[in-house]
Amino acid sequence: MSALAAPATVRARSPRVRPATTVVSAAVLVALGVLVSASVGELRLPLADVARVLAGQGDPMATLVVREFRLPRVAAAVVVGAGLALSGAILQSLARNPLASPDVLGINAGASVAAVSVVILAGSAGGVSGLASAVALPVAALVGAIASGVLLHLLALRGRALDPMRMVVIGVGISAGGTSLVSWLLTLGDVTRVGAALTWLSGSLHTATWPRTAAACLALVLAVPLLLVWVRRLDSLELGDDTARGHGVSVDRTRVGMLLLATALAGAAVSAAGAVAFVALAAPQLARGLAGTTRPPLLGSALVGAALLVWADLAARMALSWLGLGPIELPVGVLTAFVGAPYLLYLVSRERARD
Amino acid sequence: MSRPARTAALLGAALPLVVAASLALGANATSPAELWHALAAPTGTEGDVVVRTLRLPRTVLGLLVGAALGAAGVLMQGHTRNALAEPGLLGVSAGAAFAVVVALRVGLADSLGDTVVAAGIGALLASLAVHALARRSLRDGGPTLVVAGAAMTAFLSAAASAIVLLDAETLDSYRFWAVGSLAGRGAGTPAVIGPVVAVGLLLAATNARALDVLALGDDTASSMGLSLRRARLVGLVSVTLLTAAAVAACGPIAFIGLLAGHLARLVAGASWAWGVLAGAMVGAILLLGTDIAGRLVGGPGELQAGVVAGLVGAPALVWVVRRRGIAL
């Protein structure tokens, strides 16, 4: 036990980095990740060439590779990572619990049910390409996410004092119900479609395109003004329901609004990249730890999330070929789950230590 | 008649009814007369063949696996003192399932016996992990345990995805097994898992006495001469055997253990001995019930028992949490 407790103490005592430094260093990590992602791949481009392409002076081959293949993907990683992390930061502030995140609370599961229905049932004409892939899949994922967010609200929040753990367990229940629907859907289609669905379920940036990234980006842009208006309410909620009411905050309405916003952000992110796991959970907590604030900082979380996903996608894209296993890509979500699930277990054990 | 005995009698009466329904109902319902004909004096009519070769093995499998899941749920709830503990939610089934996927991939799961062994190893490792977490989460009633189980399930299914995504053949056999179903599992399956389930149930029955004592608290229990380590070890082995047999035969089916454990405690009162018995019976009734429901609502195809269990179980989980919270 003592061996397990030791790292936590060390971490708690390590010097806190101030919020501004967190933001700057995360932004630098994102920028570096974008450059490296643009240069590494089957065709290796020196950073100087990448810079030339970005300035509009590269040779045609390099321009094609960077502009059409690598930049859309890394842009998607930035937007999706930021959206997921922001969603997690809002939910964690709202629930006053580091375990709250769209994946744990069943919001990703709702999106998954809807998206997999489209992939499997869209009929042979639509398939997973064409119209179904471009429009129906993202829209379905968004609608599914919002539907399960509403369900969560009705079951765990409406008209009750907030009990964070109960909210989380009810979310786990929604998640489990969704998962069993998904595994039924997976038995229906032919095996190539099931493969596509499973890739979506893990979360992959392999098929990222400019239009889908733009749609997710739009959600992010729309969310920012709302968040700026509401950030004070989040601060008040952090102090407890009664204190917030004392500050003149309408607790229930703030909760509904924030839950919907977080759900929409997660839904938009997931609709662009599939159900990437654990970024929404881990990024806000990392940002909070770095910035030394009581609740996850919004901007810091978004940047840390973006940095996480950019580097994770780079690793997922290159890991197997670096290991000499040939040019096979892993879905990025497999990688984030590998890293994120042990982190969640660590959070759970630390949560108890703090109680 | 005491309440537990009355309950046992009631469940004992319900069980044959569900078994009869499972034998009679399906795409083409069999009349009671035909059913009797098929069971008592078969002459090889179409109805006889359907009942004897399709529905009978399936029903026996449902009884075995349902009883295994139910008893495992009760044991886990007793040992973790957590009303939400069960193999599916806490990641024990996911551990077994992951081990089976690995075995499928490397070609070691050719026979059902091998699959049971692989599932057993996975379930054992996962229950050890759950056990370690549970020991540390006793004080807060253990809602965190459920989240830890969800994390473990997420981790193991990501690992399983990574394996099956690289290999279409494994993916194709994996998806039909991973959904959790009693259909098409082969006539020989009950014979293979039967002994494993029997040993698991036997251990569960002996472990129930220890749970009765453990319910008084660890200190009291050890001062009464109970070896805590041995009680936990027996519980662990029993849960592992029961889960491994169930998962190897039917795939991971969640919620049956949760519901069976909860209902068993509701009807059997404070005695864990009756609880284990009632849990096994309720589990069998529930699994057969979900299987029958899946056959009836599925139209030409059918809805797998695992899916029905998820659709019924998720609301039930929410109901449990809202009604009485998480602590047992």
Interface residues (C-beta under 8 A of the other chain):
Chain A: M1 L99 D103 V104 L155 M165 R166 V168 V169 I170 V172 G173 I174 S175 A176 G177 G178 T179 S180 L181 S183 W184 L186 T187 V191 T192 V194 G195 L198 T199 L201 S202 A277 F278 I328 L330 P331 G333 V334 A337 F338 G340 A341 P342 L344 L345 V348 S349 E351 R352 D355
Chain B: L84 G88 L89 L133 R136 S137 R139 D140 P143 T144 V146 V147 A148 A150 A151 M152 A154 F155 A158 A159 S161 A162 V164 L165 L166 A168 L171 D172 R175 F176 A178 V179 G180 A254 F255 L303 Q304 G306 V307 A309 G310 L311 G313 A314 P315 L317 V318 V321 R322 G325 I326
